[in-house]
Amino acid sequence: MTAQMEWLEVSVAVEPEAAEAVAEVLSRYAPQGVVVDLGRGDESAVQQVTVKAYLAVDEDIAERRQKVEEALWHLHHIWPVIPDPTFTPILDQDWTAGWKESIPVLHLGRRVVVKPSWREYTAQPEELLLEMDPGLAFGTGLHPTTQLCVEALEDLMQPAMRVLDLGTGTGILALVAAKLGAADVLAVDNDVNAVAVARRNARANAAAHQIRVLHGSLAEVGEPYDLVVANILAHVIIDMAASGLDTRIRRGGTLVVSGILVEQADEVASALATQGLSIVERRQREDWVALIARKPRGNHT
């Protein structure tokens, strides 16, 4: 009889908005993947989620466990609400079986529905159904900034628009834009895992003909787009503003940026205004802000 492989389950219970930061840290030490367990079937009432990773028990397990603890300790100084991890030995080789049942169908904005591949769901005529599985790239739909960006896309997208998604992660915003009728979408990320996942998700959702996924950053984008969305981090947006973000927006085009904490919003708005972009709307959910800016029609490019 073949012996079952032993795993060490690492779990951290956090608020939904901290889940992606924890998942990013755990993914460095768990190449098999990181999962987010919502603990219930109705995502609308989720107050806490559990991020889990699985470490193979071998001669290096003590060292990897220590590295995980140290990385989460450093993250705790940025996110004080993150508790110490729990470590549980398990013998089940198929560690994915247990959590699959807890991953729900997510409803974002007015029309977007995100389901894992193993769940059945019959979409209503007005709904836009995306099939996406948990993985190593981030953009689960749980984070308030993802929700803000989806809602903004629903409000701003017009048929045949050309869309640029900077820091695409799983490609969720690129997929939403494609499903809303974009003529073409360029999805850019500087993480090779994210690029691979975004490409896979585009194929899984029959959108590969609309979405081109590029490994790189703003420097690799050579032309302006009707609508640009960047759900990244405040300091990255500020750096992009100084590096010509406005030139990637066509005259009269629109920019949506998020990943911005409330206390960072004024600094980001100022950086965008310095480049001639007019802030037309500010949206907030919990401690997070999305800014919508427009490029005047009189600008060159």
N, C-alpha and C positions, 0 to 999 in steps of 0.2 A: 504493500500500500504506500502511495506517495504521501509524504508528510505535508501537512498544510504549512504554508509560509506564515511566519509571525510578523505582525505589523504593530507599530506603536501609533495609536491615534492621538493626534494633537487637536484639542478643541478649545475655542475661545468664544465665549458668549458676549456679544456686543450689540449696540444699537445699529440699525440698518445702515446708517450713513458712514459708520466706521468699518463696515464689512469689507469693502474693497481694499482699504489700506492694510488690514490684517491679512487678507487673501494674498496680496502682493508680496508681503513678507514671507508667508508660509510657502508660497510657490517656489521660492529660491531653494528650499530644502526638500521639496516633495515633487519631483518631476512627474509623478503619476497623475497629479492634479490636485486641485483644491475645490472643496464643495461648500456651498452655503445652504445650511439647513434652516428652513423657516419655521419648522416645528408645528405647522398647521396648514390647512388647505386654503385658507382665505387670506390673501396677502394684504387686504385692505386694513386688517387689524394688527398687523405685525408690529410689535414693539421691540422685540429682540430677536436676533438670529444667532446661530452658532456656525462659526467658520471652522471647518475641519480639514486636516491634512493627514496623510498616512506615510509614515517613515518605515521602510523595510528594516527589520531587526537583523543587523549583521555586526561585524567587528567594529564598525564605525558609528554605531548608533549612539553611544554615549557622547561622542564629540558633536554629532549633529543635533542631539537634544540640547546640548549646552548652547550651540549657536542659535537655535530657535529661541531659547529663553533669553539670550542676550539681545537678539534682534527685536523681540517683542518688548523687552525692557526699554530699549531706545525709543521704540514707537510710543510707549506709554508716556514719554515726556512731551510728545506732540499731541497725543490723544489720551488725556488723563483717565478717561472713562474705560480704557481697555484693561481688563483684569488679567491676572496671571493665567497661563494656559493650564489645562488639565491633560494629563498623559494617561492613556489607558491601553494596556496590551490587548490585542485581539488576535484570534487565530484564523478568522474567516478570510480566505483568499479573495472572495468576491465582496470586497468591502463597499462596493457601490450599491449593493442590493438594498441595504437598509435605508439609505437616505433618499433613494429615488422617489419613494412614496410621499416624502414630505415636500418635494419641490412642486409648487403650485403653478397654475396658469396665472400670469401677471397681466393686469389691465393698466395701461398707461394712457394718460390723456383721455380724450373722448372716444378714440377709435382703435388705438393700438393694443393688440393682444400678443403676448409673448408666451410660447409654450415650449417645454422640453419635448424632444422627439418621441419619448415613450408615452406621452399623455395624449389621450384622445380629446379633441375639442372641435365642436362645430361652430364656425364663425357666423355671426349675423351678417346680413348683406352689407351693412355699413362698416363693419369691422375690418381692420387690416391685420392679418395673422402672420406673425413671424415665428419661425421655429429655431430655437437657439438652446444649446445645452451648456451647462456650467463647464468652465474650462479655465485655462491659465491666463487668459486675457480678461480685462475688466470692463464692466459696463452691464451690470446685471439687471438694471431697471429698478433696483431697490433704492438707489441713492437719490436724494432730492434733486441734485443737479441734472441727473439723467431725465427725471420726470419733468423738470422745468424746460429742458431742451426739447423733449418730445412735444410738449404742449405748444412751445413756440413754433416748431416746425408745422404743426397742424394749423396754426393760425397764419403763418407766413408763406407757406409753399403754394406756388401756382404752377399749373401744368407747363411742362417743357423747360422748367428752370434748370440751370446748371449749378450743381452744389459741390462745395468743398467741405469735407469733414476733417478737421485737424485734430490729431490725437484720437483716432477712431476706436481704439480698444477692440472690443468684440465686433465692431461695425454696426452696432445697434442703431445709431443715428443715421448712418448712411443708408441702412435698410429702410428706415422709416421714410427718409426722403425719397428713395426709389419707389416705395409702395404708394407714396402720395403723388407720384407722377413726374418725378424729375427726369429730364431728358438724359442726363448722365451725372454720375457722382464720382468725384475723386476722394478716396479715403486714404489718409496719410497717418502713419505711426512710425516712431523711431524704435519700436520694440519688435524684434523678429517674431516672437510668439504671438503678439497681437496681430501682426500682418497675416500669419498663417491662419489664425482663428477667423479673422475677418473675411479672408478669401473663402474659407470653408463655409462660413455662414452665408456668404453671397451665393455660392453654388447651391446650398441646401434650400435657399429661398427663391431659386430661379431668377436671381437678380444679377448674375455675373456679367450679363450683357450690358447692364446699366452702371455697374460699380467697378471702378478700377482701383485696386488697393496698391499703394506705393509705400515701400520702406524708405523713410526719410523724415524730413521736417519741412518747415516753411521754405527753406532755401531750394528745395526740389520742386516747388510749385511755380510754374513759369507763366501763368496767365490768370486773368481775373475771372471771377465767378459771380453769378447772380446772388447767391446766398452762401455765406460762409458760417460754419458753426464750429466752435472750439470749446469743448467741455474738458478743460485741462486743470490748470492751477493758476492762481492769480499772478504769481511772479513770471510764469511762462507767457501768459497773455501780455503782460507788460513788456517783456523782452521782445515778443513778436511785434508788438506795436512799434517798437523802436527799430525793428529790422524790416519794415516794409509790409506789414500785414495789410495796410490800407490799399496797397497796389494789387492785392489779390482779390479785391472787391471791385466789381464793375461800377461805373458811374450810376448812381441811383440804386445800387445794390445794398444788401442788408447783411449785417454781422450779428450773430448770436454767440455770446460768450458766457460760460459758467464755470463751476469749480471755484467759485469766489465766496469767501466768508463775508458776512455782513460788514465787518470792520475793514475789509479790504476793498469794498465796492467803490468808494470815492477815489482811491488811488488808481484803480483800473480805469474808471470812467475818465479821469484826468489824462491818463496815458493815451487813451483812444482819442479824446478831444484834441490833444496836442497834434495828432496826425490828421486832423480835419474831419473826424467822424463825429456825427451828432448823436448823442444818446437820446433815443426816442421813447424808451420804456425800461423800467426796472421791475423785475418780478422777484418775489422772495418766497421761499418755503423753508420753514424752520430757521436754521442759522445760515442758509445758503441763498445766494443771489444769482440771477441771470440778467445780463444787460443786453438790450437790443439797440444796435446803432445803425445809422444809415450814412452812406457816402453821398455827398451832394452830387447832383448831376453835372455841375460845372467843373469838377475835378478832371485832370488829365489822367488817362488810362482807361 
